[in-house]
C-alpha cells in the first residue's frame, strides 16, 4: 500500500467517524508505525481533518491494536467452518469471511476494547 492509497481510500472512507467534530464519540485514532502511517502527507491529512490521533506509540512496545485479535479469532472460526463445509472457490471464501465476521458478538468487541491499557 502506498501513501496516496492509504489517504484516498482508507482514511477518507472512515473520515466521518474519525473527525473530532463527531461529538457523539470520543475516538482516538490509532495506527502503527508503518511508514505509510507516519508519512508527512498522512500526518497532514489527519491534522487537516481534525482527527484525534494517538501520537505516543512506543517504538517497540506491545501491539495495542485489537484488530490483530479480531483477525486471529476470524481465522480460528473460519477453520472450524471450513472443516464442516470446505472452501469451494474465492467467492465462497469471501462470503465465509463476511459470515463469520458478522457472527462475532458485540460483547467480543467490547471485551477487546476493555482489555486495552
N, CA and C atoms as an extended XYZ file, in Angstrom:
351
Properties=species:S:1:pos:R:3:atomname:S:1:resname:S:1:resid:I:1 pbc="F F F"
N         0.848       -1.162        0.000 N   UNK     1
C         0.000        0.000        0.000 CA  UNK     1
C         0.897        1.229        0.000 C   UNK     1
N         0.499        2.226       -0.767 N   UNK     2
C         1.273        3.467       -0.770 CA  UNK     2
C         0.506        4.564       -0.036 C   UNK     2
N         1.160        5.690        0.162 N   UNK     3
C         0.600        6.792        0.946 CA  UNK     3
C        -0.690        7.318        0.324 C   UNK     3
N        -0.684        7.522       -0.988 N   UNK     4
C        -1.883        8.055       -1.644 CA  UNK     4
C        -3.077        7.118       -1.490 C   UNK     4
N        -2.842        5.840       -1.652 N   UNK     5
C        -3.939        4.870       -1.480 CA  UNK     5
C        -4.452        4.915       -0.040 C   UNK     5
N        -3.533        4.958        0.908 N   UNK     6
C        -3.913        4.990        2.329 CA  UNK     6
C        -4.807        6.198        2.617 C   UNK     6
N        -4.436        7.349        2.126 N   UNK     7
C        -5.205        8.568        2.381 CA  UNK     7
C        -6.526        8.564        1.602 C   UNK     7
N        -6.442        8.300        0.310 N   UNK     8
C        -7.611        8.445       -0.566 CA  UNK     8
C        -8.639        7.332       -0.445 C   UNK     8
N        -8.214        6.153       -0.012 N   UNK     9
C        -9.153        5.031        0.035 CA  UNK     9
C        -9.428        4.539        1.454 C   UNK     9
N        -8.422        4.543        2.293 N   UNK    10
C        -8.618        4.026        3.649 CA  UNK    10
C        -9.118        5.133        4.576 C   UNK    10
N        -8.302        6.155        4.747 N   UNK    11
C        -8.673        7.220        5.675 CA  UNK    11
C        -9.924        7.965        5.236 C   UNK    11
N       -10.007        8.309        3.973 N   UNK    12
C       -11.174        9.077        3.515 CA  UNK    12
C       -12.468        8.274        3.653 C   UNK    12
N       -12.390        6.959        3.597 N   UNK    13
C       -13.600        6.142        3.715 CA  UNK    13
C       -14.143        6.116        5.145 C   UNK    13
N       -13.299        6.434        6.121 N   UNK    14
C       -13.754        6.451        7.516 CA  UNK    14
C       -13.664        7.847        8.116 C   UNK    14
N       -13.547        8.842        7.277 N   UNK    15
C       -13.335       10.223        7.709 CA  UNK    15
C       -14.405       10.701        8.688 C   UNK    15
N       -15.674       10.458        8.405 N   UNK    16
C       -16.727       10.983        9.277 CA  UNK    16
C       -16.654       10.383       10.679 C   UNK    16
N       -16.166        9.176       10.788 N   UNK    17
C       -16.014        8.558       12.107 CA  UNK    17
C       -14.795        9.095       12.843 C   UNK    17
N       -13.788        9.537       12.095 N   UNK    18
C       -12.529        9.961       12.693 CA  UNK    18
C       -12.523       11.391       13.198 C   UNK    18
N       -13.300       12.241       12.599 N   UNK    19
C       -13.220       13.670       12.895 CA  UNK    19
C       -13.682       13.979       14.312 C   UNK    19
N       -12.941       14.870       14.964 N   UNK    20
C       -13.293       15.279       16.319 CA  UNK    20
C       -14.634       16.001       16.356 C   UNK    20
N       -15.076       16.513       15.224 N   UNK    21
C       -16.360       17.205       15.178 CA  UNK    21
C       -17.511       16.261       15.517 C   UNK    21
N       -17.253       14.965       15.412 N   UNK    22
C       -18.259       13.977       15.763 CA  UNK    22
C       -18.281       13.867       17.297 C   UNK    22
N       -19.105       14.686       17.924 N   UNK    23
C       -19.095       14.791       19.380 CA  UNK    23
C       -19.783       13.627       20.078 C   UNK    23
N       -20.471       12.786       19.328 N   UNK    24
C       -21.138       11.643       19.943 CA  UNK    24
C       -20.134       10.646       20.503 C   UNK    24
N       -18.947       10.636       19.951 N   UNK    25
C       -17.941        9.654       20.343 CA  UNK    25
C       -16.635       10.364       20.640 C   UNK    25
N       -15.927        9.881       21.619 N   UNK    26
C       -14.591       10.401       21.896 CA  UNK    26
C       -13.591        9.380       21.372 C   UNK    26
N       -13.299        9.467       20.099 N   UNK    27
C       -12.435        8.495       19.451 CA  UNK    27
C       -10.995        8.976       19.418 C   UNK    27
N       -10.082        8.036       19.577 N   UNK    28
C        -8.663        8.293       19.378 CA  UNK    28
C        -8.221        7.335       18.283 C   UNK    28
N        -7.739        7.894       17.201 N   UNK    29
C        -7.326        7.088       16.056 CA  UNK    29
C        -5.941        6.512       16.314 C   UNK    29
N        -5.822        5.203       16.118 N   UNK    30
C        -4.559        4.506       16.363 CA  UNK    30
C        -4.060        3.883       15.075 C   UNK    30
N        -2.784        4.087       14.781 N   UNK    31
C        -2.106        3.427       13.670 CA  UNK    31
C        -0.771        2.929       14.202 C   UNK    31
N        -0.227        1.934       13.550 N   UNK    32
C         1.104        1.501       13.967 CA  UNK    32
C         2.141        2.429       13.346 C   UNK    32
N         3.398        2.079       13.465 N   UNK    33
C         4.471        2.952       12.999 CA  UNK    33
C         4.911        2.650       11.565 C   UNK    33
N         4.009        2.096       10.785 N   UNK    34
C         4.287        1.861        9.370 CA  UNK    34
C         4.636        3.186        8.693 C   UNK    34
N         5.520        3.144        7.728 N   UNK    35
C         5.937        4.378        7.045 CA  UNK    35
C         4.764        5.070        6.362 C   UNK    35
N         3.784        4.309        5.892 N   UNK    36
C         2.594        4.908        5.279 CA  UNK    36
C         1.821        5.706        6.328 C   UNK    36
N         1.752        5.190        7.537 N   UNK    37
C         1.005        5.844        8.608 CA  UNK    37
C         1.739        7.052        9.176 C   UNK    37
N         3.048        7.042        9.131 N   UNK    38
C         3.835        8.116        9.742 CA  UNK    38
C         4.351        9.143        8.731 C   UNK    38
N         3.931        9.014        7.492 N   UNK    39
C         4.400        9.946        6.457 CA  UNK    39
C         3.905       11.356        6.737 C   UNK    39
N         4.617       12.338        6.199 N   UNK    40
C         4.212       13.745        6.344 CA  UNK    40
C         2.828       13.967        5.745 C   UNK    40
N         2.563       13.336        4.597 N   UNK    41
C         1.271       13.517        3.938 CA  UNK    41
C         0.127       12.984        4.799 C   UNK    41
N         0.325       11.804        5.381 N   UNK    42
C        -0.717       11.222        6.231 CA  UNK    42
C        -0.942       12.079        7.463 C   UNK    42
N         0.143       12.493        8.097 N   UNK    43
C         0.011       13.335        9.296 CA  UNK    43
C        -0.701       14.645        8.966 C   UNK    43
N        -0.367       15.230        7.829 N   UNK    44
C        -1.003       16.480        7.419 CA  UNK    44
C        -2.492       16.261        7.172 C   UNK    44
N        -2.848       15.190        6.472 N   UNK    45
C        -4.253       14.904        6.197 CA  UNK    45
C        -5.021       14.743        7.506 C   UNK    45
N        -4.484       13.975        8.441 N   UNK    46
C        -5.151       13.766        9.726 CA  UNK    46
C        -5.327       15.087       10.473 C   UNK    46
N        -4.302       15.916       10.421 N   UNK    47
C        -4.379       17.224       11.083 CA  UNK    47
C        -5.437       18.106       10.413 C   UNK    47
N        -5.454       18.142        9.107 N   UNK    48
C        -6.425       18.966        8.377 CA  UNK    48
C        -7.860       18.503        8.619 C   UNK    48
N        -8.043       17.213        8.867 N   UNK    49
C        -9.383       16.669        9.108 CA  UNK    49
C        -9.770       16.725       10.581 C   UNK    49
N        -8.859       17.268       11.407 N   UNK    50
C        -9.116       17.409       12.841 CA  UNK    50
C        -9.342       16.053       13.523 C   UNK    50
N        -8.495       15.086       13.168 N   UNK    51
C        -8.595       13.740       13.727 CA  UNK    51
C        -7.754       13.661       14.998 C   UNK    51
N        -8.364       13.153       16.049 N   UNK    52
C        -7.669       12.951       17.319 CA  UNK    52
C        -6.815       11.682       17.193 C   UNK    52
N        -5.499       11.846       17.159 N   UNK    53
C        -4.584       10.726       16.889 CA  UNK    53
C        -3.740       10.418       18.117 C   UNK    53
N        -3.538        9.132       18.365 N   UNK    54
C        -2.612        8.717       19.411 CA  UNK    54
C        -1.200        8.874       18.858 C   UNK    54
N        -0.425        9.776       19.436 N   UNK    55
C         0.905       10.083       18.915 CA  UNK    55
C         2.034        9.391       19.661 C   UNK    55
N         1.796        8.914       20.840 N   UNK    56
C         2.896        8.419       21.670 CA  UNK    56
C         3.000        6.896       21.685 C   UNK    56
N         3.067        6.324       20.488 N   UNK    57
C         3.262        4.884       20.374 CA  UNK    57
C         4.670        4.525       20.817 C   UNK    57
N         4.819        3.469       21.619 N   UNK    58
C         6.177        3.015       21.939 CA  UNK    58
C         6.808        2.403       20.691 C   UNK    58
N         8.100        2.670       20.433 N   UNK    59
C         8.723        2.185       19.198 CA  UNK    59
C         8.759        0.665       19.082 C   UNK    59
N         8.918       -0.018       20.171 N   UNK    60
C         8.939       -1.480       20.109 CA  UNK    60
C         8.069       -2.056       21.219 C   UNK    60
N         6.969       -1.388       21.482 N   UNK    61
C         6.074       -1.812       22.543 CA  UNK    61
C         5.161       -2.937       22.082 C   UNK    61
N         4.334       -3.407       22.982 N   UNK    62
C         3.398       -4.472       22.613 CA  UNK    62
C         2.380       -3.956       21.601 C   UNK    62
N         1.864       -4.852       20.810 N   UNK    63
C         0.870       -4.473       19.825 CA  UNK    63
C        -0.427       -4.152       20.562 C   UNK    63
N        -0.849       -2.905       20.476 N   UNK    64
C        -2.056       -2.490       21.178 CA  UNK    64
C        -3.223       -2.335       20.219 C   UNK    64
N        -3.133       -2.935       19.072 N   UNK    65
C        -4.192       -2.825       18.090 CA  UNK    65
C        -5.102       -4.051       18.198 C   UNK    65
N        -6.321       -3.858       18.653 N   UNK    66
C        -7.212       -5.012       18.849 CA  UNK    66
C        -7.549       -5.756       17.566 C   UNK    66
N        -7.312       -5.143       16.399 N   UNK    67
C        -7.660       -5.824       15.157 CA  UNK    67
C        -6.852       -7.115       14.985 C   UNK    67
N        -5.659       -7.165       15.565 N   UNK    68
C        -4.866       -8.400       15.488 CA  UNK    68
C        -5.608       -9.558       16.148 C   UNK    68
N        -6.278       -9.257       17.256 N   UNK    69
C        -7.073      -10.280       17.938 CA  UNK    69
C        -8.275      -10.684       17.101 C   UNK    69
N        -8.875       -9.701       16.424 N   UNK    70
C       -10.035       -9.993       15.578 CA  UNK    70
C        -9.623      -10.914       14.434 C   UNK    70
N        -8.493      -10.607       13.776 N   UNK    71
C        -8.013      -11.482       12.695 CA  UNK    71
C        -7.802      -12.903       13.199 C   UNK    71
N        -7.160      -13.034       14.342 N   UNK    72
C        -6.892      -14.371       14.888 CA  UNK    72
C        -8.192      -15.120       15.173 C   UNK    72
N        -9.170      -14.423       15.725 N   UNK    73
C       -10.468      -15.057       16.015 CA  UNK    73
C       -11.191      -15.430       14.731 C   UNK    73
N       -11.113      -14.569       13.714 N   UNK    74
C       -11.725      -14.899       12.425 CA  UNK    74
C       -11.105      -16.155       11.824 C   UNK    74
N        -9.785      -16.225       11.851 N   UNK    75
C        -9.099      -17.401       11.305 CA  UNK    75
C        -9.523      -18.660       12.059 C   UNK    75
N        -9.572      -18.566       13.386 N   UNK    76
C        -9.975      -19.726       14.205 CA  UNK    76
C       -11.381      -20.187       13.830 C   UNK    76
N       -12.302      -19.241       13.720 N   UNK    77
C       -13.687      -19.591       13.393 CA  UNK    77
C       -13.829      -20.080       11.945 C   UNK    77
N       -13.048      -19.489       11.031 N   UNK    78
C       -13.094      -19.938        9.639 CA  UNK    78
C       -12.592      -21.368        9.506 C   UNK    78
N       -11.545      -21.701       10.225 N   UNK    79
C       -11.031      -23.072       10.169 CA  UNK    79
C       -12.080      -24.076       10.637 C   UNK    79
N       -12.806      -23.739       11.677 N   UNK    80
C       -13.888      -24.607       12.153 CA  UNK    80
C       -14.977      -24.707       11.085 C   UNK    80
N       -15.343      -23.573       10.525 N   UNK    81
C       -16.381      -23.529        9.486 CA  UNK    81
C       -15.975      -24.383        8.281 C   UNK    81
N       -14.721      -24.239        7.845 N   UNK    82
C       -14.266      -24.953        6.656 CA  UNK    82
C       -14.126      -26.453        6.888 C   UNK    82
N       -13.868      -26.858        8.126 N   UNK    83
C       -13.844      -28.304        8.409 CA  UNK    83
C       -15.210      -28.914        8.148 C   UNK    83
N       -16.246      -28.107        8.356 N   UNK    84
C       -17.612      -28.594        8.164 CA  UNK    84
C       -18.072      -28.444        6.715 C   UNK    84
N       -17.635      -27.378        6.034 N   UNK    85
C       -18.185      -27.080        4.709 CA  UNK    85
C       -17.188      -27.181        3.568 C   UNK    85
N       -15.913      -26.965        3.859 N   UNK    86
C       -14.912      -26.898        2.799 CA  UNK    86
C       -14.934      -25.541        2.109 C   UNK    86
N       -13.858      -25.240        1.410 N   UNK    87
C       -13.780      -23.994        0.640 CA  UNK    87
C       -13.874      -24.385       -0.822 C   UNK    87
N       -14.851      -23.826       -1.512 N   UNK    88
C       -15.064      -24.218       -2.905 CA  UNK    88
C       -14.376      -23.290       -3.902 C   UNK    88
N       -14.418      -21.992       -3.646 N   UNK    89
C       -13.817      -21.033       -4.574 CA  UNK    89
C       -13.598      -19.701       -3.854 C   UNK    89
N       -13.008      -18.748       -4.569 N   UNK    90
C       -12.664      -17.466       -3.955 CA  UNK    90
C       -13.918      -16.691       -3.527 C   UNK    90
N       -14.965      -16.760       -4.321 N   UNK    91
C       -16.205      -16.063       -3.950 CA  UNK    91
C       -16.785      -16.638       -2.658 C   UNK    91
N       -16.753      -17.946       -2.551 N   UNK    92
C       -17.257      -18.589       -1.333 CA  UNK    92
C       -16.384      -18.227       -0.141 C   UNK    92
N       -15.085      -18.133       -0.347 N   UNK    93
C       -14.167      -17.726        0.713 CA  UNK    93
C       -14.578      -16.369        1.267 C   UNK    93
N       -14.816      -15.399        0.376 N   UNK    94
C       -15.205      -14.061        0.803 CA  UNK    94
C       -16.547      -14.093        1.552 C   UNK    94
N       -17.500      -14.839        1.046 N   UNK    95
C       -18.793      -14.962        1.731 CA  UNK    95
C       -18.616      -15.557        3.121 C   UNK    95
N       -17.744      -16.558        3.241 N   UNK    96
C       -17.489      -17.180        4.544 CA  UNK    96
C       -16.851      -16.192        5.516 C   UNK    96
N       -15.909      -15.395        5.032 N   UNK    97
C       -15.258      -14.401        5.886 CA  UNK    97
C       -16.300      -13.406        6.403 C   UNK    97
N       -17.143      -12.909        5.522 N   UNK    98
C       -18.183      -11.960        5.932 CA  UNK    98
C       -19.154      -12.593        6.922 C   UNK    98
N       -19.555      -13.817        6.647 N   UNK    99
C       -20.498      -14.506        7.536 CA  UNK    99
C       -19.902      -14.670        8.930 C   UNK    99
N       -18.676      -15.159        8.993 N   UNK   100
C       -18.027      -15.384       10.285 CA  UNK   100
C       -17.809      -14.064       11.014 C   UNK   100
N       -17.421      -13.022       10.285 N   UNK   101
C       -17.238      -11.711       10.916 CA  UNK   101
C       -18.543      -11.217       11.528 C   UNK   101
N       -19.631      -11.309       10.781 N   UNK   102
C       -20.921      -10.822       11.275 CA  UNK   102
C       -21.465      -11.676       12.420 C   UNK   102
N       -20.954      -12.871       12.580 N   UNK   103
C       -21.375      -13.728       13.695 CA  UNK   103
C       -20.635      -13.407       14.993 C   UNK   103
N       -19.568      -12.613       14.908 N   UNK   104
C       -18.864      -12.225       16.134 CA  UNK   104
C       -19.795      -11.369       16.982 C   UNK   104
N       -19.998      -11.748       18.239 N   UNK   105
C       -20.934      -10.984       19.073 CA  UNK   105
C       -20.366       -9.627       19.471 C   UNK   105
N       -21.235       -8.681       19.684 N   UNK   106
C       -20.828       -7.336       20.086 CA  UNK   106
C       -20.003       -7.398       21.372 C   UNK   106
N       -20.342       -8.312       22.239 N   UNK   107
C       -19.617       -8.472       23.500 CA  UNK   107
C       -18.134       -8.793       23.263 C   UNK   107
N       -17.833       -9.527       22.204 N   UNK   108
C       -16.443       -9.840       21.868 CA  UNK   108
C       -15.644       -8.554       21.666 C   UNK   108
N       -16.209       -7.621       20.899 N   UNK   109
C       -15.529       -6.349       20.627 CA  UNK   109
C       -15.443       -5.485       21.883 C   UNK   109
N       -16.492       -5.495       22.668 N   UNK   110
C       -16.470       -4.727       23.924 CA  UNK   110
C       -15.382       -5.239       24.847 C   UNK   110
N       -15.225       -6.561       24.930 N   UNK   111
C       -14.176       -7.142       25.776 CA  UNK   111
C       -12.783       -6.772       25.267 C   UNK   111
N       -12.606       -6.748       23.952 N   UNK   112
C       -11.315       -6.334       23.399 CA  UNK   112
C       -10.991       -4.903       23.781 C   UNK   112
N       -11.970       -4.049       23.665 N   UNK   113
C       -11.747       -2.632       23.994 CA  UNK   113
C       -11.418       -2.487       25.470 C   UNK   113
N       -12.141       -3.193       26.331 N   UNK   114
C       -11.874       -3.104       27.773 CA  UNK   114
C       -10.500       -3.670       28.136 C   UNK   114
N        -9.960       -4.549       27.325 N   UNK   115
C        -8.669       -5.163       27.635 CA  UNK   115
C        -7.476       -4.261       27.306 C   UNK   115
N        -7.751       -3.173       26.593 N   UNK   116
C        -6.674       -2.271       26.191 CA  UNK   116
C        -6.186       -1.454       27.382 C   UNK   116
N        -4.859       -1.268       27.515 N   UNK   117
C        -4.341       -0.477       28.644 CA  UNK   117
C        -4.691        0.993       28.514 C   UNK   117
